[in-house]
Structure formats: C-alpha cells, structure tokens
Amino acid sequence: MINLRVQDFQWVKGKEDDPDDQCAHGRVLFQVNDTIFVKPADGIWTISASALYLLRTLTEDHTIENPVSESNFLFPCCGFTVWPAGKRFNVLCMGCNTGVDIEIFHSDDMVSIKSPVGSEKVSESEWAIAVLGFVTSVQDFYRASAFKVAIEDAYDKQGWAAFWQEWNERYQDANLSVKKSA
C-alpha cells in the first residue's frame, strides 16, 4: 500500500494565491505499508519540483550518487531557481540545503524505496499509479490557481519552459504506460 499525497497546498507566502510564485508548496505524506518516509509534520516542501523528480523515478533510479534531483533533494524545501542545464536531465531545480531524500531503485518489475527510516518494495505499476496521483494533484492545484505572471528574465523563462516540457512529456508517457499495463 502506497500513500503518496500532498496535504496543505500553498504558495511560498502561504495559502493565498500568488500570481508571482511559480512553485507549488505543501506538506507531504509518503508512506509504504508501515514505513513513513515523509510525514506532514516534517515541513513544507516545494512539491512542483518533487512532482518532476518523482516522474523521473518512473524510468530512472534515484540514488545519493546519481540523483534525479541533481543538486537538490527528492522532496526539497526549495526549488526556486529552474535552469535549462544539468548533467542527466535538461532542467536543474536549485534549492537550499534542506529536504528529504529517499532512494528509489528498479529491479525485476519492482521498485525498492529506501531511506534511514526503512525500506519497502512495491511493483512498478503500483509506483507509477502513486506517482501519477501525486503529480495530478499538483497539476490540479496549478489549474485552480490564478494565472501566473509572465517571467521576464530570458534564462528563467527558458528554464521554466524546459521544466514544463519535461513534466508534460513524462506525465503523458507514464499515463500511456499505466493504461497499457491495465
């Protein structure tokens, strides 16, 4: 049983909608069976960055040595700088030195989830469904929010365009994959 969901959606300044804030934030519950990897009391995370990183874990391993969240955490406190750069991926979401990292490994149609609090295994299809549910909830939060102010800085604009392009491509690919396996 995977419970991966956002609680208490908000913007960096709080619950009031903020047209200037590009990043969605919130508290997270991430539990597999009896192991709680992230609990709402742990803090408020940049869930827009987490959603992209989680989409990456559908096809890639996330390890301390080779993270899908280059220069950040799987559940980062911050993801405020989005650049069109990176070693493994086209987008780099820089943040601060606070967050929660959980390793994700793929082997024989199973996904192993590991952190200092414990480890669990789930099927790849269970993992995909949980990640898509998380990402869909973040998308719904964006859809219900005010229109975002246009980004004027050319480099930031490129970074956010690359962010959403990767998000949309990975989301569509994951949805197709889940539908085929159903």
Backbone as CSV, one residue per row, in Angstrom:
resi,resn,N_x,N_y,N_z,CA_x,CA_y,CA_z,C_x,C_y,C_z
1,MET,0.832,-1.174,0.000,0.000,0.000,0.000,0.885,1.249,0.000
2,ILE,0.682,2.100,-0.984,1.431,3.357,-1.074,0.476,4.516,-0.802
3,ASN,0.876,5.389,0.078,0.145,6.624,0.330,1.121,7.759,0.048
4,LEU,0.972,8.367,-1.115,1.849,9.458,-1.552,0.948,10.608,-1.960
5,ARG,0.850,11.594,-1.072,-0.059,12.697,-1.382,0.374,13.998,-0.720
6,VAL,-0.105,15.067,-1.321,0.158,16.411,-0.802,-0.970,16.787,0.144
7,GLN,-0.594,17.363,1.245,-1.564,17.925,2.176,-1.225,19.407,2.330
8,ASP,-2.226,20.211,2.497,-1.993,21.622,2.791,-1.273,22.347,1.646
9,PHE,-1.856,22.278,0.450,-1.296,23.003,-0.695,-1.179,24.483,-0.366
10,GLN,-0.101,25.105,-0.844,0.076,26.539,-0.637,1.161,27.086,-1.558
11,TRP,1.323,28.395,-1.469,2.394,29.089,-2.183,3.451,29.463,-1.159
12,VAL,4.555,30.003,-1.590,5.651,30.277,-0.668,5.240,31.234,0.451
13,LYS,4.311,32.128,0.175,3.870,33.084,1.195,2.656,32.593,1.976
14,GLY,2.152,31.408,1.666,1.010,30.861,2.396,-0.097,30.404,1.467
15,LYS,-1.284,30.272,2.013,-2.417,29.726,1.260,-2.987,30.684,0.216
16,GLU,-2.841,31.984,0.436,-3.386,32.945,-0.512,-2.679,32.808,-1.860
17,ASP,-3.475,32.746,-2.916,-2.918,32.579,-4.261,-1.916,33.690,-4.552
18,ASP,-0.851,33.347,-5.243,0.219,34.298,-5.531,0.610,34.194,-7.006
19,PRO,0.153,35.114,-7.839,0.448,35.061,-9.271,1.946,35.153,-9.601
20,ASP,2.749,35.666,-8.646,4.190,35.782,-8.881,4.958,34.502,-8.539
21,ASP,4.351,33.598,-7.796,5.027,32.380,-7.346,4.835,31.270,-8.371
22,GLN,5.916,30.820,-8.954,5.859,29.759,-9.957,5.823,28.365,-9.325
23,CYS,6.253,28.245,-8.065,6.416,26.944,-7.401,5.266,26.646,-6.447
24,ALA,4.724,25.447,-6.565,3.708,24.993,-5.616,4.402,24.383,-4.397
25,HIS,3.798,24.578,-3.234,4.362,24.085,-1.977,3.296,23.313,-1.215
26,GLY,3.731,22.532,-0.251,2.783,21.830,0.591,3.459,20.814,1.485
27,ARG,2.669,20.248,2.344,3.136,19.175,3.221,2.875,17.852,2.512
28,VAL,3.688,16.845,2.808,3.608,15.569,2.093,3.452,14.419,3.079
29,LEU,2.617,13.463,2.697,2.575,12.176,3.371,3.037,11.143,2.360
30,PHE,4.118,10.454,2.684,4.628,9.380,1.828,4.867,8.175,2.725
31,GLN,3.969,7.213,2.584,4.006,6.014,3.405,3.839,4.798,2.521
32,VAL,4.651,3.775,2.768,4.507,2.494,2.095,4.374,1.445,3.195
33,ASN,3.244,0.767,3.196,2.922,-0.178,4.266,3.049,0.541,5.604
34,ASP,3.881,0.066,6.512,4.030,0.697,7.825,5.182,1.698,7.894
35,THR,5.919,1.863,6.806,7.073,2.767,6.803,6.647,4.151,6.328
36,ILE,6.843,5.136,7.195,6.521,6.525,6.844,7.826,7.218,6.456
37,PHE,7.972,7.490,5.152,9.177,8.134,4.638,9.143,9.649,4.822
38,VAL,7.967,10.243,4.637,7.787,11.686,4.823,6.429,11.876,5.476
39,LYS,6.389,12.686,6.509,5.116,12.968,7.173,4.859,14.481,7.137
40,PRO,3.597,14.876,7.184,3.270,16.300,7.093,4.010,17.172,8.109
41,ALA,4.269,16.648,9.286,4.956,17.430,10.319,6.422,17.706,9.983
42,ASP,6.959,17.014,8.969,8.376,17.199,8.593,8.647,18.574,8.004
43,GLY,7.642,19.208,7.413,7.864,20.533,6.852,7.043,20.786,5.605
44,ILE,7.280,21.933,5.031,6.624,22.336,3.785,7.665,22.214,2.683
45,TRP,7.308,21.496,1.626,8.252,21.188,0.552,7.816,21.863,-0.742
46,THR,8.743,22.017,-1.655,8.427,22.528,-2.986,7.937,21.342,-3.804
47,ILE,6.630,21.167,-3.819,6.045,19.965,-4.415,6.051,19.991,-5.937
48,SER,6.191,21.157,-6.542,6.307,21.197,-8.005,7.614,20.522,-8.429
49,ALA,8.706,20.814,-7.728,9.985,20.156,-8.020,9.897,18.673,-7.685
50,SER,9.296,18.334,-6.538,9.140,16.926,-6.158,8.362,16.149,-7.211
51,ALA,7.307,16.754,-7.743,6.492,16.073,-8.755,7.326,15.735,-9.986
52,LEU,8.135,16.687,-10.443,9.004,16.409,-11.590,10.003,15.308,-11.245
53,TYR,10.610,15.390,-10.077,11.580,14.373,-9.669,10.927,12.992,-9.566
54,LEU,9.724,12.947,-9.012,9.025,11.665,-8.900,8.697,11.101,-10.274
55,LEU,8.321,11.964,-11.216,8.101,11.490,-12.589,9.376,10.868,-13.153
56,ARG,10.500,11.458,-12.840,11.773,10.910,-13.307,12.033,9.518,-12.732
57,THR,11.564,9.279,-11.483,11.807,7.971,-10.856,11.007,6.857,-11.507
58,LEU,10.092,7.190,-12.373,9.340,6.136,-13.059,10.209,5.385,-14.060
59,THR,11.250,6.041,-14.547,12.141,5.390,-15.528,13.593,5.362,-15.088
60,GLU,13.919,6.116,-14.041,15.309,6.250,-13.596,15.430,5.895,-12.120
61,ASP,16.587,5.371,-11.735,16.873,5.196,-10.321,17.268,6.549,-9.728
62,HIS,16.935,6.734,-8.464,17.346,7.930,-7.735,18.205,7.465,-6.568
63,THR,19.481,7.733,-6.651,20.405,7.342,-5.593,21.170,8.578,-5.128
64,ILE,21.810,8.433,-3.988,22.627,9.533,-3.481,23.741,9.850,-4.476
65,GLU,24.315,8.811,-5.075,25.424,9.003,-6.019,24.961,9.511,-7.384
66,ASN,23.729,9.197,-7.765,23.224,9.538,-9.089,21.752,9.966,-8.975
67,PRO,21.515,11.157,-8.425,20.140,11.582,-8.145,19.387,12.111,-9.370
68,VAL,18.073,11.909,-9.367,17.231,12.537,-10.390,16.982,14.000,-10.043
69,SER,17.330,14.362,-8.830,17.142,15.731,-8.340,18.500,16.416,-8.226
70,GLU,19.238,16.425,-9.310,20.603,16.974,-9.303,20.686,18.244,-8.454
71,SER,21.615,18.259,-7.512,21.855,19.413,-6.633,20.656,19.768,-5.758
72,ASN,19.812,18.773,-5.466,18.646,19.021,-4.631,18.206,17.703,-3.993
73,PHE,17.084,17.727,-3.284,16.511,16.560,-2.627,15.289,16.083,-3.399
74,LEU,14.878,14.840,-3.186,13.658,14.335,-3.818,12.449,15.152,-3.355
75,PHE,12.433,15.514,-2.080,11.426,16.415,-1.524,12.175,17.634,-0.991
76,PRO,12.385,18.641,-1.840,13.203,19.794,-1.438,12.395,20.874,-0.722
77,CYS,13.059,21.543,0.189,12.474,22.732,0.797,12.283,23.781,-0.304
78,CYS,13.309,23.964,-1.116,13.291,24.992,-2.164,13.573,24.382,-3.535
79,GLY,12.997,24.973,-4.532,13.269,24.632,-5.922,13.074,25.889,-6.736
80,PHE,13.523,26.997,-6.174,13.172,28.315,-6.695,13.907,28.726,-7.960
81,THR,15.050,28.143,-8.234,15.771,28.505,-9.446,15.699,27.323,-10.414
82,VAL,15.091,27.551,-11.550,14.934,26.498,-12.554,15.750,26.904,-13.771
83,TRP,16.774,26.104,-14.044,17.680,26.432,-15.151,17.653,25.365,-16.226
84,PRO,17.826,25.797,-17.474,17.930,24.837,-18.571,19.352,24.262,-18.613
85,ALA,19.667,23.433,-17.621,21.011,22.860,-17.502,20.905,21.585,-16.689
86,GLY,22.002,20.891,-16.597,22.031,19.671,-15.810,22.882,18.626,-16.484
87,LYS,23.252,17.617,-15.730,24.087,16.551,-16.288,23.237,15.443,-16.896
88,ARG,22.258,14.936,-16.144,21.411,13.844,-16.621,20.154,14.330,-17.327
89,PHE,19.675,15.496,-16.952,18.390,16.000,-17.442,18.548,17.418,-17.960
90,ASN,17.572,17.887,-18.712,17.641,19.228,-19.303,17.294,20.349,-18.341
91,VAL,16.766,20.001,-17.167,16.327,21.005,-16.209,16.988,20.746,-14.858
92,LEU,17.456,21.824,-14.263,18.071,21.777,-12.940,17.275,22.710,-12.034
93,CYS,16.720,22.171,-10.935,15.951,22.969,-9.964,16.808,23.138,-8.720
94,MET,17.399,24.294,-8.583,18.275,24.553,-7.443,17.445,24.955,-6.231
95,GLY,17.958,24.601,-5.065,17.272,24.944,-3.835,18.266,25.210,-2.732
96,CYS,17.814,25.024,-1.507,18.673,25.223,-0.342,19.178,23.853,0.135
97,ASN,19.769,23.817,1.298,20.340,22.550,1.783,19.406,21.816,2.739
98,THR,18.092,21.984,2.552,17.105,21.314,3.398,16.160,20.496,2.529
99,GLY,15.860,19.296,2.989,14.919,18.451,2.264,14.987,17.030,2.767
100,VAL,14.240,16.163,2.103,14.213,14.739,2.429,14.598,13.974,1.172
101,ASP,15.564,13.090,1.318,15.981,12.259,0.194,15.649,10.804,0.475
102,ILE,15.102,10.166,-0.508,14.719,8.760,-0.424,15.226,8.104,-1.697
103,GLU,15.922,7.000,-1.567,16.457,6.342,-2.751,15.389,5.454,-3.388
104,ILE,15.378,5.444,-4.714,14.428,4.667,-5.499,15.228,3.820,-6.496
105,PHE,15.055,2.489,-6.436,15.772,1.563,-7.324,14.767,0.686,-8.064
106,HIS,15.056,0.392,-9.324,14.225,-0.512,-10.129,14.962,-1.838,-10.317
107,SER,14.233,-2.939,-10.141,14.809,-4.263,-10.390,13.683,-5.276,-10.572
108,ASP,13.705,-5.970,-11.701,12.742,-7.050,-11.961,11.294,-6.633,-11.722
109,ASP,10.855,-5.571,-12.361,9.479,-5.073,-12.260,9.074,-4.648,-10.845
110,MET,10.062,-4.420,-9.991,9.804,-3.957,-8.628,10.554,-2.647,-8.410
111,VAL,10.055,-1.863,-7.482,10.695,-0.617,-7.085,11.025,-0.726,-5.599
112,SER,12.289,-0.531,-5.279,12.723,-0.513,-3.888,12.826,0.941,-3.440
113,ILE,12.292,1.220,-2.278,12.283,2.559,-1.712,13.047,2.468,-0.400
114,LYS,14.075,3.325,-0.249,14.964,3.181,0.897,15.365,4.544,1.449
115,SER,15.340,4.637,2.771,15.833,5.827,3.471,16.279,5.373,4.856
116,PRO,16.831,6.278,5.662,17.233,5.885,7.012,16.083,5.350,7.876
117,VAL,14.836,5.680,7.549,13.707,5.201,8.352,13.285,3.778,8.006
118,GLY,13.745,3.257,6.850,13.385,1.897,6.463,13.411,1.702,4.968
119,SER,12.979,0.524,4.555,12.917,0.228,3.125,11.688,-0.629,2.842
120,GLU,11.174,-0.458,1.640,9.985,-1.189,1.192,10.134,-1.501,-0.287
121,LYS,9.382,-2.499,-0.764,9.328,-2.824,-2.187,7.877,-2.797,-2.641
122,VAL,7.682,-2.258,-3.838,6.360,-2.222,-4.460,6.527,-2.571,-5.939
123,SER,5.439,-2.928,-6.587,5.524,-3.200,-8.023,5.703,-1.886,-8.777
124,GLU,6.279,-1.979,-9.968,6.446,-0.770,-10.791,5.097,-0.133,-11.111
125,SER,4.071,-0.963,-11.330,2.753,-0.395,-11.640,2.169,0.341,-10.439
126,GLU,2.336,-0.205,-9.218,1.870,0.498,-8.019,2.589,1.838,-7.877
127,TRP,3.899,1.828,-8.116,4.691,3.048,-8.010,4.203,4.085,-9.024
128,ALA,3.989,3.657,-10.243,3.543,4.579,-11.291,2.187,5.192,-10.942
129,ILE,1.275,4.388,-10.454,-0.055,4.891,-10.098,0.050,5.905,-8.956
130,ALA,0.876,5.616,-7.956,1.046,6.538,-6.824,1.673,7.855,-7.273
131,VAL,2.705,7.770,-8.104,3.372,8.982,-8.586,2.420,9.806,-9.453
132,LEU,1.695,9.151,-10.344,0.750,9.885,-11.190,-0.338,10.556,-10.357
133,GLY,-0.788,9.916,-9.297,-1.776,10.536,-8.420,-1.230,11.790,-7.763
134,PHE,0.015,11.725,-7.294,0.669,12.870,-6.681,0.792,14.014,-7.691
135,VAL,1.312,13.694,-8.869,1.538,14.705,-9.901,0.213,15.314,-10.365
136,THR,-0.808,14.495,-10.512,-2.124,15.004,-10.923,-2.665,15.990,-9.893
137,SER,-2.480,15.697,-8.613,-2.974,16.618,-7.587,-2.238,17.961,-7.657
138,VAL,-0.956,17.930,-7.966,-0.198,19.175,-8.103,-0.685,19.934,-9.349
139,GLN,-0.908,19.219,-10.438,-1.442,19.864,-11.651,-2.791,20.516,-11.370
140,ASP,-3.649,19.809,-10.643,-4.964,20.359,-10.316,-4.843,21.632,-9.482
141,PHE,-3.864,21.662,-8.574,-3.631,22.864,-7.764,-3.239,24.033,-8.671
142,TYR,-2.347,23.782,-9.625,-1.967,24.844,-10.569,-3.174,25.301,-11.388
143,ARG,-3.957,24.352,-11.873,-5.117,24.709,-12.703,-6.130,25.576,-11.953
144,ALA,-6.248,25.343,-10.652,-7.201,26.095,-9.839,-6.652,27.446,-9.375
145,SER,-5.378,27.691,-9.650,-4.757,28.928,-9.182,-4.884,30.040,-10.224
146,ALA,-4.539,31.232,-9.789,-4.549,32.391,-10.683,-3.495,32.208,-11.775
147,PHE,-3.717,32.887,-12.879,-2.744,32.881,-13.965,-1.418,33.423,-13.438
148,LYS,-0.333,32.774,-13.778,0.992,33.194,-13.303,1.521,34.359,-14.140
149,VAL,2.144,35.290,-13.454,2.758,36.440,-14.116,3.865,35.933,-15.044
150,ALA,3.942,36.507,-16.219,4.962,36.101,-17.189,6.365,36.341,-16.630
151,ILE,7.229,35.398,-16.880,8.623,35.508,-16.433,9.357,36.380,-17.433
152,GLU,10.035,37.410,-16.944,10.704,38.343,-17.843,12.153,37.983,-18.123
153,ASP,12.857,37.433,-17.146,14.253,37.060,-17.338,14.336,35.920,-18.364
154,ALA,15.110,36.123,-19.418,15.180,35.157,-20.518,15.669,33.782,-20.058
155,TYR,16.669,33.739,-19.181,17.213,32.462,-18.717,16.205,31.728,-17.829
156,ASP,15.537,32.459,-16.932,14.489,31.856,-16.104,13.332,31.359,-16.964
157,LYS,12.980,32.146,-17.955,11.895,31.769,-18.860,12.227,30.464,-19.588
158,GLN,13.467,30.344,-20.054,13.925,29.106,-20.704,13.851,27.930,-19.742
159,GLY,14.275,28.159,-18.504,14.269,27.101,-17.503,12.871,26.594,-17.215
160,TRP,11.923,27.521,-17.025,10.554,27.099,-16.750,9.913,26.433,-17.959
161,ALA,10.237,26.887,-19.156,9.712,26.229,-20.358,10.220,24.787,-20.430
162,ALA,11.495,24.590,-20.128,12.075,23.241,-20.134,11.465,22.387,-19.022
163,PHE,11.229,22.999,-17.854,10.603,22.298,-16.723,9.252,21.728,-17.142
164,TRP,8.378,22.594,-17.680,7.030,22.154,-18.038,7.033,21.207,-19.230
165,GLN,7.977,21.383,-20.134,8.063,20.457,-21.265,8.412,19.050,-20.763
166,GLU,9.431,18.960,-19.904,9.802,17.648,-19.366,8.657,17.062,-18.549
167,TRP,8.033,17.869,-17.700,6.899,17.416,-16.876,5.826,16.798,-17.775
168,ASN,5.378,17.571,-18.787,4.292,17.119,-19.663,4.658,15.858,-20.428
169,GLU,5.872,15.780,-20.940,6.300,14.589,-21.678,6.327,13.361,-20.773
170,ARG,6.913,13.495,-19.603,6.995,12.368,-18.676,5.609,11.957,-18.172
171,TYR,4.762,12.927,-17.911,3.408,12.647,-17.436,2.617,11.883,-18.504
172,GLN,2.680,12.340,-19.737,1.967,11.665,-20.824,2.503,10.259,-21.036
173,ASP,3.822,10.102,-21.042,4.419,8.778,-21.216,4.002,7.829,-20.094
174,ALA,3.980,8.331,-18.862,3.592,7.498,-17.717,2.136,7.095,-17.798
175,ASN,1.281,8.032,-18.188,-0.142,7.706,-18.331,-0.364,6.638,-19.387
176,LEU,0.319,6.755,-20.506,0.203,5.750,-21.565,0.687,4.387,-21.078
177,SER,1.773,4.389,-20.371,2.352,3.145,-19.855,1.411,2.461,-18.860
178,VAL,0.805,3.248,-17.974,-0.134,2.688,-16.986,-1.378,2.134,-17.687
179,LYS,-1.877,2.847,-18.679,-3.070,2.380,-19.407,-2.791,1.082,-20.154
180,LYS,-1.582,0.949,-20.718,-1.233,-0.281,-21.433,-1.120,-1.478,-20.498
181,SER,-0.652,-1.242,-19.270,-0.460,-2.356,-18.347,-1.742,-2.731,-17.602
182,ALA,-2.781,-1.896,-17.743,-4.045,-2.167,-17.024,-4.888,-3.229,-17.721
